[in-house]
Amino acid sequence: MSDDTQLNETLAAIDAADDADALEAIRVAALGKKGWVSALLKTLGGMSPEERQVEGPKIQGTRAAVADAISAKKQALDDAELEARLASERLDLTLPAPEKPSGSIHPVSRVMEELAEIFADLGFTVATGPEIEDDWHNFTALNMAETHPARAMHDTFYFPDKDAEGRAMLLRTHTSPVQIRSMVENGAPVRLIAPGRVYRSDSDATHTPMFHQIEGLVIDKDIHLGHLKWTLETFLKAFFETEDIVLRLRPSYFPFTEPSVEVDVGYRKEGNRRVVGGNGDDPGHDWMELLGSGMINARVLEFAGLDAGKWQGFAFGVGVDRLAMLKYGMDDLRAFFDGDVRWLDHYGFDPLAVPTLSSGVGERA
C-alpha cells in the first residue's frame, strides 16, 4: 500500500470516528510507537542525505496532516458533546421555584454556626478582623520577633508593599491577630472566639492554601489551666454530641503561650472513619492530636497593653475544616473547595435548619 493511499484511508477513518475511543485507536495506529507514520520516520536513518532531503519533508507532512486531522476531529467531538449536554441540561427559568430551597449550607459554614452556638452558651462573643494583616499583629505581638524560629513554621504569603508605618503586609496565617486587636481595643476581661479564613502556602489531602480556623481567648483574674481543660471538654462534648470525651494534654511549645499544651482526644476506628469518643488507652481506641492551646505568655499581654501581674488567661486554636472532616466523615480537605454540586448535595445542610443546643447542633434536615 502506498503512503498516499494509507494517508487517505487514515484521514477517512478519522473523519468517520464517532467517539474519543475510536479516535485514540486511530492515533495509536498511525502516530504511536509502532504506528505506520512512526515506521516511516524510522526509515529516514537508512537513507542517503539526498534521499532524506526529498523524503523527509513528505513524511513530516504526512505526520502533520494526521495530527492536525486528529486534533480537529477531537475538537469537533468535544463540541458535539458539549452541545448535547447543554440541550439535555436545559433549565426553564419560567417554572415556579420549588417549595423547598434546592441550595444547601456548606459544611464549613455549618460548623462555624455550631461553634458560635456552643461558645455563645459559654459566654463567648464572636470577634473578627482583617484577613490582610501587618507583620506586627500577625507575628511580633504574639512573641515572634523577626528572627524568631517559629516564623519558619508559617509558610506566609507576603505582599510586596509595606503599610504606612513601614510594616510588612501579609495574608494572616492564623486568627490570633484578632485576639491582639481585641485586647488592645477593649482591654480585659476578655472572652471571645475568632473564627475566619487563614492562609498558608501548603496543599495536599489534609492541607490547603486557604483554610478555616477558630481560636478562643479568655483573659480574667486567677485563670488557670484547669479552666482551659474544662472549656475544651465542654466544647467538644457539645460539638460531637457525646459525653464520652476523654482528653490528654501533652506539653508542647507555642511562642504566644506558656505553658503550652497539645490536646489529644480519644477515638476509635469504624471502617475508614475516626469516631471521637472513649479513652485512647483502652483496647480498640487511640489518641488523635486535635488542637493546640496554653496559658497566654506574659509578653503577649504586655504587647497588648495589659498588666501581666493582674491578668491571666488561656487561648486555643483548632482547624474548622478538620472538625468538619472528623464529625461528618470526610476524607479529603481539597473537596471542600472544589465546588462539586454532588459533594455539596451529600454533605450540605438545609439552609432553614439552625443549629441549637436544645435540638442538637449537628442535626441534619
C-alpha positions in Angstrom: 0.0 0.0 0.0 1.4 3.4 -1.0 2.0 6.1 1.6 -0.6 8.3 -0.1 -3.2 5.6 0.0 -2.5 4.9 3.7 -2.8 8.6 4.5 -6.1 8.9 2.7 -7.5 5.9 4.5 -6.3 7.2 7.8 -7.9 10.6 7.2 -11.1 9.0 6.1 -11.1 6.9 9.3 -10.5 10.0 11.4 -13.4 11.7 9.7 -15.7 8.7 10.4 -14.7 8.3 14.1 -17.7 8.7 16.3 -16.2 8.8 19.7 -12.9 9.6 21.6 -12.0 5.9 22.0 -12.2 5.3 18.2 -10.1 8.4 17.5 -7.5 7.3 20.1 -7.2 3.9 18.4 -6.5 5.6 15.0 -4.0 7.9 16.6 -2.1 5.0 18.1 -2.2 3.0 14.8 -0.7 6.0 13.0 1.4 8.0 15.4 2.1 5.6 18.2 5.5 4.0 18.7 4.5 1.1 16.4 2.3 3.2 14.1 2.8 3.4 10.4 3.8 7.0 10.4 6.4 6.4 13.1 7.7 3.5 11.0 8.2 5.8 8.1 10.1 8.2 10.2 12.5 5.4 11.2 13.3 4.7 7.6 15.0 8.1 7.3 18.0 6.9 9.2 18.9 4.4 6.4 18.6 6.9 3.6 21.3 8.9 1.9 21.4 12.7 2.6 19.9 13.3 -0.9 17.0 10.9 -0.3 16.3 12.4 3.2 16.1 15.8 1.6 13.3 14.6 -0.6 11.5 12.0 1.6 11.9 13.8 5.0 9.5 16.7 4.2 7.0 14.3 2.7 7.0 12.1 5.8 6.8 15.1 8.1 4.0 16.5 6.1 2.1 13.2 6.4 2.6 13.2 10.1 1.4 16.8 10.4 -1.7 16.0 8.3 -2.6 13.1 10.5 -2.0 15.1 13.8 -4.0 18.1 12.5 -6.9 15.9 11.4 -7.0 14.1 14.8 -6.9 17.5 16.7 -9.7 18.9 14.6 -11.8 15.8 15.0 -11.3 15.8 18.7 -12.4 19.4 18.9 -15.5 18.6 16.9 -16.4 15.6 19.1 -15.9 17.8 22.2 -18.1 20.5 20.8 -20.8 18.0 19.9 -20.7 16.5 23.4 -21.0 20.0 24.9 -23.9 20.8 22.7 -25.7 17.6 23.7 -25.1 18.3 27.4 -26.4 21.9 27.0 -29.5 20.6 25.3 -30.2 17.9 27.9 -29.4 20.1 30.9 -31.6 23.0 29.9 -33.3 24.9 32.7 -36.6 26.6 32.3 -36.4 29.8 34.4 -40.1 30.5 33.9 -41.0 27.5 36.0 -42.1 28.2 39.6 -39.5 27.9 42.3 -39.5 24.6 44.3 -41.3 24.6 47.6 -38.0 23.6 49.3 -34.8 25.6 48.5 -32.5 23.5 46.4 -29.3 25.1 47.8 -27.5 23.9 50.9 -25.3 25.2 53.6 -21.6 24.3 53.2 -20.3 22.1 56.0 -17.7 24.7 56.9 -20.3 27.4 57.3 -22.5 24.9 59.3 -19.7 24.1 61.7 -19.0 27.8 62.1 -22.6 28.2 63.2 -22.4 25.2 65.5 -19.3 26.6 67.2 -20.8 30.0 67.6 -23.9 28.5 69.2 -21.8 26.4 71.6 -19.5 29.1 72.7 -22.3 31.7 73.0 -23.8 29.4 75.6 -20.4 29.6 77.5 -20.5 33.4 77.4 -18.1 33.9 74.5 -18.6 36.7 71.9 -17.6 36.3 68.2 -14.8 38.7 67.1 -13.5 39.2 63.5 -10.5 41.0 62.0 -8.9 41.8 58.6 -7.5 38.9 56.5 -4.8 41.2 55.2 -2.6 41.8 58.3 0.6 43.6 59.2 3.7 41.8 60.4 3.3 43.3 64.0 -0.2 41.9 64.7 0.4 38.6 63.0 3.9 37.8 64.5 5.6 40.4 66.7 2.8 41.0 69.1 2.5 37.2 69.5 6.1 37.0 70.8 7.6 36.1 67.4 10.3 38.6 66.6 11.8 38.9 63.1 14.5 36.3 63.9 12.2 34.0 65.9 12.4 30.4 64.5 8.7 29.9 64.9 8.1 32.2 61.9 9.6 29.4 59.8 6.6 27.2 60.8 4.3 29.6 58.9 4.6 29.4 55.1 3.4 33.0 54.7 2.0 34.9 51.7 3.7 38.3 51.8 2.7 41.4 49.8 5.4 43.4 48.0 4.4 46.7 49.6 4.6 47.8 53.3 2.0 49.8 55.2 2.2 53.5 56.2 4.3 52.6 59.2 6.8 50.5 57.2 5.5 47.1 58.4 5.4 44.1 56.1 1.9 43.2 54.9 0.7 39.6 54.5 -2.3 37.2 54.4 -2.8 36.3 58.0 -1.5 32.8 58.9 -3.9 32.4 61.9 -6.7 34.3 63.6 -4.6 35.2 66.6 -4.2 38.8 65.4 -7.9 39.2 66.1 -7.1 38.4 69.8 -4.4 41.0 69.9 -6.6 43.7 68.3 -9.4 42.9 70.8 -7.2 43.2 73.8 -5.6 46.4 72.5 -9.0 48.0 71.7 -11.1 46.6 74.6 -8.7 45.7 77.4 -9.7 43.0 79.9 -11.6 40.9 80.8 -12.0 39.1 77.5 -13.9 36.0 76.5 -14.1 35.6 72.7 -13.8 33.2 69.8 -12.2 34.3 66.5 -13.3 32.2 63.5 -12.2 33.0 60.0 -10.1 32.2 56.9 -6.4 31.9 57.2 -3.7 31.4 54.6 -0.5 29.3 54.3 1.5 28.0 51.3 0.6 24.3 51.7 -1.5 21.9 49.7 -2.3 18.2 49.9 -5.2 15.9 51.1 -5.2 17.5 54.6 -3.8 21.0 53.8 -5.0 23.8 51.5 -3.5 27.3 50.9 -6.7 28.7 52.4 -8.4 27.1 55.3 -10.7 28.0 58.3 -9.6 28.3 61.9 -11.2 29.2 65.1 -9.3 30.5 68.1 -10.6 31.1 71.6 -9.3 33.6 74.2 -10.1 34.1 77.9 -8.5 36.9 79.9 -9.5 37.4 83.5 -8.2 37.3 87.1 -7.0 34.0 88.6 -7.4 32.0 85.3 -5.5 28.7 85.3 -5.0 25.5 83.2 -8.0 23.8 84.8 -10.3 26.4 83.3 -8.8 25.7 79.8 -9.3 21.9 80.2 -12.9 22.3 81.3 -13.7 24.7 78.5 -12.3 22.3 75.9 -14.1 19.3 77.3 -17.4 21.2 77.4 -17.0 22.4 73.9 -16.0 19.0 72.4 -18.9 17.2 74.2 -21.4 19.6 72.8 -19.8 19.6 69.3 -19.5 15.8 68.9 -22.8 15.4 70.9 -21.4 12.8 73.2 -20.4 12.7 76.9 -17.8 10.1 76.1 -15.0 12.6 75.6 -11.5 12.0 77.1 -8.7 14.5 76.6 -5.0 14.1 77.1 -2.9 17.3 77.5 0.8 17.0 76.4 3.5 19.6 76.9 4.3 21.5 73.7 5.7 24.8 72.6 4.0 27.9 71.1 5.6 31.3 71.3 2.4 33.0 72.5 1.5 30.6 75.3 3.5 29.4 78.4 2.9 26.7 79.4 1.7 25.3 76.1 -0.2 22.0 75.6 -1.2 19.9 72.6 -4.7 18.4 73.2 -5.3 14.8 72.1 -8.8 13.3 72.1 -9.6 9.6 72.3 -11.2 7.9 69.3 -12.0 4.6 67.8 -11.9 3.3 64.2 -15.2 2.4 62.4 -14.1 1.3 58.9 -12.0 4.1 57.5 -13.6 6.7 59.7 -12.4 8.0 63.0 -15.1 8.4 65.6 -14.4 10.7 68.5 -15.1 9.2 71.9 -13.6 6.9 74.6 -10.3 6.6 76.3 -7.4 6.4 73.9 -5.6 4.0 76.2 -8.4 1.4 76.0 -8.2 -1.6 73.6 -9.5 -0.6 70.2 -9.0 3.1 70.8 -6.2 5.5 70.2 -5.3 9.2 70.6 -5.6 11.8 67.9 -4.0 15.3 68.1 -6.8 17.8 67.8 -5.7 21.3 68.8 -3.1 23.5 70.4 -3.6 25.6 73.5 -1.9 27.1 76.5 -1.8 29.9 79.0 -1.2 33.3 77.5 2.5 34.3 77.6 3.1 37.4 79.8 4.9 39.1 76.9 1.8 38.9 74.7 -0.3 40.5 77.4 2.3 43.3 77.7 2.3 43.8 73.9 -1.5 44.2 74.1 -1.2 46.8 76.9 -2.4 44.6 79.8 -0.8 44.2 83.2 0.6 40.6 83.3 0.7 40.8 87.1 -3.1 41.4 87.2 -4.5 39.5 84.3 -4.0 35.9 83.2 -5.7 33.8 80.5 -5.7 31.0 78.1 -6.0 30.5 74.3 -6.7 27.6 72.0 -6.9 27.1 68.2 -8.3 24.4 66.0 -9.0 24.0 62.3 -12.7 24.3 61.4 -12.2 22.2 58.3 -10.6 19.4 60.3 -13.5 19.5 62.8 -16.0 19.1 59.9 -13.9 16.2 58.5 -14.0 14.4 61.8 -17.6 14.9 62.7 -19.1 14.2 59.2 -16.8 11.5 57.9 -14.9 13.4 55.1 -11.5 12.2 54.0 -10.1 14.9 51.6 -9.9 18.5 52.5 -9.5 19.6 48.9 -13.1 18.5 48.2 -14.2 21.4 50.5 -13.2 23.9 47.8 -13.9 22.0 44.5 -17.5 23.3 44.2 -18.8 19.9 43.2 -22.6 20.1 43.4 -22.8 16.3 44.1 -20.5 16.7 47.1 -22.4 19.7 48.4 -25.7 17.8 47.9 -24.4 14.9 50.0 -22.6 16.9 52.8 -24.6 20.1 52.7 -27.2 21.2 55.2 -30.8 22.5 54.9 -30.5 26.3 54.8 -33.6 26.6 57.0 -32.2 24.3 59.7 -30.5 26.4 62.5 -28.2 24.5 65.0 -29.3 24.8 68.6 -28.1 23.1 71.7 -31.6 22.0 72.6 -32.3 20.2 69.3 -28.7 19.2 68.7 -26.1 21.3 66.9 -25.4 18.5 64.4 -28.9 17.7 63.4 -29.3 17.3 59.6 -32.5 18.1 57.9 
